Amino acid sequence: MNINNKLIGKNILVTAGAQGIGEAITRQLIDSGANVAIHYFSSGEAANQLTEYAIGKGQKAVAISGDLTKEADANALVEKTIAALGGLDILINNAGSLVARKKLNELETAFWHKVMDINLTSMMFVTRAAAPHLAKNENSSIVNLASLAGRKGGHAGSLAYSTSKGAILTFTRSLSAELGAQGTKVNAVAPGLILGTSFHNTHTTKESAAKTIAGIPIERAGNADDVARAVLYLASEYDGFITGATLDINGGAYNM
């Protein structure tokens, strides 16, 4: 059976679902027949276009703005999702950012907290609000976006980001144990070098990308669709035996 068939009619919330990897995830979910709530912070036009695309296919869709570092916005996001879709089966925690490269001796306390809030605290806020709704299903799924930086430590200047992404790996393992009894599977993906996204367009030089690609066994960088396919697979395992796992998507550059 095509795993994507399992997503037909499922109600799915994607944070930061209108740009980069998030946009690829949302589009593949729509093409798989899911109803989608598309969270965005600054990509309103793209979110609305995706909403129209889903509605044009006869599926439910809504675009919802919010600053997920604010607890009230995270709670409102979930409430609006439930109101628009009628329930929640799957949560994709995609929101996150490097923000900027700063080494230890350059780290201001406020910057450290900002990165942690964007990548980690926001994920906790949304997940905490969503968990009771996910529990209403016999089976449900959460997929968290981590990073290869959380495995290896990242490049120079990514200390705060890498630390937050490493914490997401632990958050995933711990949450899978906590939510297992309610039927919610919790997994993560850890992408490596994924070119063509605003993240790497902003923070990765051509020289750095070329050096990284030289060490990838399959001799290419990844793209957003590579990650989206893996996310959809884990999302579709809501009734499976996979939980607490992290799927590494890096072309073989690193494995554990």
C-alpha positions, 0 to 999 in steps of 0.5 A, a space after each residue: 500500500 502507498 503510505 501516502 494513502 494513509 494521510 487521506 482525510 487526516 487533519 495536520 498542522 505544520 508550523 512554519 509550513 509556507 517556506 523552504 522545507 515546510 512548504 515542501 512538507 505542506 505541498 506533499 501533504 496536500 497532494 496526499 489528500 490531507 487537510 492542513 493548517 499552515 502556520 506562518 510568521 512572515 510568509 503570508 502570501 505563500 501560506 494563502 497560496 497553499 491554502 487555495 491549492 488545498 481547497 481547490 483539491 476539495 480539502 480543508 485548509 487554513 493559514 494561521 499567523 503567529 509568533 510561536 515563541 509566545 505561549 498565547 500565540 501557540 495556544 491560539 494556533 492549535 485552537 484555530 486549527 481545531 476550529 478550522 479542521 475539526 480535529 487534529 491527527 498529526 503535528 509537524 513541528 518544523 519552525 526554527 532558525 539559526 538566526 545568526 552565526 555567533 561563536 561563544 565569545 560573541 554570544 549575548 544572553 539575549 541571543 542565546 535565549 532567542 535561539 532557544 525560544 525559536 527552536 525549542 520552547 516554541 516546539 514545547 508550547 505547540 506540542 503541549 497545546 496539541 497533545 490533548 487533541 491528538 489523544 482523542 484519536 486512537 492513533 496519532 503522530 508528531 514529527 519534529 524537525 531536528 538537524 544534523 547539527 544536533 548530531 555533530 555540533 554544526 559549523 563554527 558559529 552555530 553553538 546555540 542552534 546546534 544545542 537547541 537541535 540536539 535538545 530536540 532529539 532528546 525532547 523527541 525520545 522523552 516525549 515518545 515515552 510520555 505520550 505512548 500510552 495515549 497512542 501518539 507516536 513521536 519521531 524526528 528527522 535530522 536533515 543535513 545540507 539541504 540547499 535551495 532553502 532560505 536557511 542555507 541561502 542566508 547562512 551557508 557560503 558556496 565554499 562551505 557548501 562545496 566542502 560539505 558536498 565533497 564529504 557526502 557519499 552520494 555526492 550531492 546536497 539534499 533538497 526540501 523534497 528529500 526531507 518532506 518525503 521522510 517527514 510524510 513517512 514518519 507522519 504516516 506511521 501513526 499506527 506503526 511501531 516506530 516512535 522515539 526515533 530520528 531519521 537522518 537525512 544527510 546522504 550518508 555523511 553521518 550516521 549513528 
